[in-house]
Amino acid sequence: MEHFTLRQTNTGLEINDFPDAIKVIQIKNVKTKELSDLALHKDDLVFALECLEELNNVSDNKKIIRQALWKSAIIYFTKCFGTSSSRSQIKPEQIFSQKQLGLEVYKYFKTLRNKHIVHDENSYSQSIPGAILNNGKKDFMIEKIVCLSIQSETLTQDNYNNLHLLITTTKNWVYKEFDLLCSIITIDLEKEPYDKLCQMKTMDFKVPSIQDITKKRK
């Protein structure tokens, strides 16, 4: 993934890595909306992969850190296939249809996210109440009310390998689609008169406020 140096000016954003550039024009249509969605998928997949690979640098006794990285990797990977009113989602059949086993493994992690990690619905988490009964030689019978909490371990080597492969495969697909769409958009823009392109709005962005947290992204 390429990264460029941005600078905020009074008229908008400038990218400093292109000495012959005069401005960064903002483009907005159906194709660029798809491009934006792919870029967000790229960010999530890169983050998911970095979380997963960072696990290799965390010792086994750092259980909280390992679980946080593991669950974050699953959440950010499956986020790309979820439902969102602001971002078009990837269809798993687009990537894993040629590999039935891959599709089944994807469904496992999707279900793991939905039924265990984010929404506690299945038996991977259990809490069993009990009462400690004494020998009957006291003036009370119950020593203590207890609750046995059980969390199933999902961070196994097989699961790690499978998730790593799923994320890498998806990331490669998204990168390919992103580059292809960039080429198509470039061809479309090259057909426009230069003066018209110069008159287009300079790319800019608005820093979100606390009021934006409840609003759908446009």
Secondary structure as a PSIPRED ss2 file (coil, helix, strand):
# PSIPRED VFORMAT (PSIPRED V4.0)

   1 M C   1.000  0.000  0.000
   2 E C   1.000  0.000  0.000
   3 H C   1.000  0.000  0.000
   4 F C   1.000  0.000  0.000
   5 T C   1.000  0.000  0.000
   6 L E   0.000  0.000  1.000
   7 R E   0.000  0.000  1.000
   8 Q E   0.000  0.000  1.000
   9 T C   1.000  0.000  0.000
  10 N C   1.000  0.000  0.000
  11 T C   1.000  0.000  0.000
  12 G C   1.000  0.000  0.000
  13 L E   0.000  0.000  1.000
  14 E E   0.000  0.000  1.000
  15 I E   0.000  0.000  1.000
  16 N C   1.000  0.000  0.000
  17 D C   1.000  0.000  0.000
  18 F C   1.000  0.000  0.000
  19 P C   1.000  0.000  0.000
  20 D C   1.000  0.000  0.000
  21 A C   1.000  0.000  0.000
  22 I C   1.000  0.000  0.000
  23 K C   1.000  0.000  0.000
  24 V C   1.000  0.000  0.000
  25 I E   0.000  0.000  1.000
  26 Q C   1.000  0.000  0.000
  27 I C   1.000  0.000  0.000
  28 K C   1.000  0.000  0.000
  29 N C   1.000  0.000  0.000
  30 V H   0.000  1.000  0.000
  31 K H   0.000  1.000  0.000
  32 T H   0.000  1.000  0.000
  33 K H   0.000  1.000  0.000
  34 E H   0.000  1.000  0.000
  35 L H   0.000  1.000  0.000
  36 S H   0.000  1.000  0.000
  37 D H   0.000  1.000  0.000
  38 L H   0.000  1.000  0.000
  39 A H   0.000  1.000  0.000
  40 L H   0.000  1.000  0.000
  41 H H   0.000  1.000  0.000
  42 K H   0.000  1.000  0.000
  43 D H   0.000  1.000  0.000
  44 D H   0.000  1.000  0.000
  45 L H   0.000  1.000  0.000
  46 V H   0.000  1.000  0.000
  47 F H   0.000  1.000  0.000
  48 A H   0.000  1.000  0.000
  49 L H   0.000  1.000  0.000
  50 E H   0.000  1.000  0.000
  51 C H   0.000  1.000  0.000
  52 L H   0.000  1.000  0.000
  53 E H   0.000  1.000  0.000
  54 E H   0.000  1.000  0.000
  55 L H   0.000  1.000  0.000
  56 N H   0.000  1.000  0.000
  57 N H   0.000  1.000  0.000
  58 V C   1.000  0.000  0.000
  59 S C   1.000  0.000  0.000
  60 D C   1.000  0.000  0.000
  61 N C   1.000  0.000  0.000
  62 K C   1.000  0.000  0.000
  63 K H   0.000  1.000  0.000
  64 I H   0.000  1.000  0.000
  65 I H   0.000  1.000  0.000
  66 R H   0.000  1.000  0.000
  67 Q H   0.000  1.000  0.000
  68 A H   0.000  1.000  0.000
  69 L H   0.000  1.000  0.000
  70 W H   0.000  1.000  0.000
  71 K H   0.000  1.000  0.000
  72 S H   0.000  1.000  0.000
  73 A H   0.000  1.000  0.000
  74 I H   0.000  1.000  0.000
  75 I H   0.000  1.000  0.000
  76 Y H   0.000  1.000  0.000
  77 F H   0.000  1.000  0.000
  78 T H   0.000  1.000  0.000
  79 K H   0.000  1.000  0.000
  80 C C   1.000  0.000  0.000
  81 F C   1.000  0.000  0.000
  82 G C   1.000  0.000  0.000
  83 T C   1.000  0.000  0.000
  84 S C   1.000  0.000  0.000
  85 S C   1.000  0.000  0.000
  86 S C   1.000  0.000  0.000
  87 R C   1.000  0.000  0.000
  88 S C   1.000  0.000  0.000
  89 Q C   1.000  0.000  0.000
  90 I C   1.000  0.000  0.000
  91 K C   1.000  0.000  0.000
  92 P H   0.000  1.000  0.000
  93 E H   0.000  1.000  0.000
  94 Q H   0.000  1.000  0.000
  95 I H   0.000  1.000  0.000
  96 F H   0.000  1.000  0.000
  97 S C   1.000  0.000  0.000
  98 Q C   1.000  0.000  0.000
  99 K C   1.000  0.000  0.000
 100 Q H   0.000  1.000  0.000
 101 L H   0.000  1.000  0.000
 102 G H   0.000  1.000  0.000
 103 L H   0.000  1.000  0.000
 104 E H   0.000  1.000  0.000
 105 V H   0.000  1.000  0.000
 106 Y H   0.000  1.000  0.000
 107 K H   0.000  1.000  0.000
 108 Y H   0.000  1.000  0.000
 109 F H   0.000  1.000  0.000
 110 K H   0.000  1.000  0.000
 111 T H   0.000  1.000  0.000
 112 L H   0.000  1.000  0.000
 113 R H   0.000  1.000  0.000
 114 N H   0.000  1.000  0.000
 115 K H   0.000  1.000  0.000
 116 H H   0.000  1.000  0.000
 117 I H   0.000  1.000  0.000
 118 V C   1.000  0.000  0.000
 119 H C   1.000  0.000  0.000
 120 D C   1.000  0.000  0.000
 121 E C   1.000  0.000  0.000
 122 N C   1.000  0.000  0.000
 123 S C   1.000  0.000  0.000
 124 Y C   1.000  0.000  0.000
 125 S E   0.000  0.000  1.000
 126 Q E   0.000  0.000  1.000
 127 S E   0.000  0.000  1.000
 128 I E   0.000  0.000  1.000
 129 P E   0.000  0.000  1.000
 130 G E   0.000  0.000  1.000
 131 A E   0.000  0.000  1.000
 132 I E   0.000  0.000  1.000
 133 L E   0.000  0.000  1.000
 134 N C   1.000  0.000  0.000
 135 N C   1.000  0.000  0.000
 136 G C   1.000  0.000  0.000
 137 K C   1.000  0.000  0.000
 138 K C   1.000  0.000  0.000
 139 D C   1.000  0.000  0.000
 140 F C   1.000  0.000  0.000
 141 M C   1.000  0.000  0.000
 142 I E   0.000  0.000  1.000
 143 E E   0.000  0.000  1.000
 144 K E   0.000  0.000  1.000
 145 I E   0.000  0.000  1.000
 146 V E   0.000  0.000  1.000
 147 C E   0.000  0.000  1.000
 148 L E   0.000  0.000  1.000
 149 S E   0.000  0.000  1.000
 150 I E   0.000  0.000  1.000
 151 Q E   0.000  0.000  1.000
 152 S C   1.000  0.000  0.000
 153 E C   1.000  0.000  0.000
 154 T C   1.000  0.000  0.000
 155 L C   1.000  0.000  0.000
 156 T C   1.000  0.000  0.000
 157 Q H   0.000  1.000  0.000
 158 D H   0.000  1.000  0.000
 159 N H   0.000  1.000  0.000
 160 Y H   0.000  1.000  0.000
 161 N H   0.000  1.000  0.000
 162 N H   0.000  1.000  0.000
 163 L H   0.000  1.000  0.000
 164 H H   0.000  1.000  0.000
 165 L H   0.000  1.000  0.000
 166 L H   0.000  1.000  0.000
 167 I H   0.000  1.000  0.000
 168 T H   0.000  1.000  0.000
 169 T H   0.000  1.000  0.000
 170 T H   0.000  1.000  0.000
 171 K H   0.000  1.000  0.000
 172 N H   0.000  1.000  0.000
 173 W H   0.000  1.000  0.000
 174 V H   0.000  1.000  0.000
 175 Y H   0.000  1.000  0.000
 176 K H   0.000  1.000  0.000
 177 E H   0.000  1.000  0.000
 178 F H   0.000  1.000  0.000
 179 D H   0.000  1.000  0.000
 180 L H   0.000  1.000  0.000
 181 L H   0.000  1.000  0.000
 182 C H   0.000  1.000  0.000
 183 S H   0.000  1.000  0.000
 184 I H   0.000  1.000  0.000
 185 I H   0.000  1.000  0.000
 186 T H   0.000  1.000  0.000
 187 I H   0.000  1.000  0.000
 188 D H   0.000  1.000  0.000
 189 L H   0.000  1.000  0.000
 190 E H   0.000  1.000  0.000
 191 K C   1.000  0.000  0.000
 192 E C   1.000  0.000  0.000
 193 P C   1.000  0.000  0.000
 194 Y H   0.000  1.000  0.000
 195 D H   0.000  1.000  0.000
 196 K H   0.000  1.000  0.000
 197 L H   0.000  1.000  0.000
 198 C H   0.000  1.000  0.000
 199 Q C   1.000  0.000  0.000
 200 M C   1.000  0.000  0.000
 201 K C   1.000  0.000  0.000
 202 T E   0.000  0.000  1.000
 203 M C   1.000  0.000  0.000
 204 D C   1.000  0.000  0.000
 205 F C   1.000  0.000  0.000
 206 K C   1.000  0.000  0.000
 207 V C   1.000  0.000  0.000
 208 P C   1.000  0.000  0.000
 209 S C   1.000  0.000  0.000
 210 I H   0.000  1.000  0.000
 211 Q H   0.000  1.000  0.000
 212 D H   0.000  1.000  0.000
 213 I H   0.000  1.000  0.000
 214 T H   0.000  1.000  0.000
 215 K C   1.000  0.000  0.000
 216 K C   1.000  0.000  0.000
 217 R C   1.000  0.000  0.000
 218 K C   1.000  0.000  0.000
